[in-house]
């Protein structure tokens, strides 16, 4: 199944149904663009969203997160703006 993780606001990444869909995935792919937009949605200044936590759980389950430079910057810790 393909799910859209092109979130533009923290409210989208904080949606429990969307976080569950991320957790159920065996692979995630972030396209290019402005990593600040991705970071602001998944990892805003107020703290990581459940969507961000779901992404890390995908990695913990030995699934794959692929990306272009913007996605790689977002998944690094510390994340790179």
Secondary structure, DSSP 8 states (H G I E B T S, - for coil): --------SHHHHT-HHHHHHHHT-SEEEE-SS-HHHHHHHHEETTEE-HHHHHHHHHHHTT-EEEE-HHHHHHHSSS---
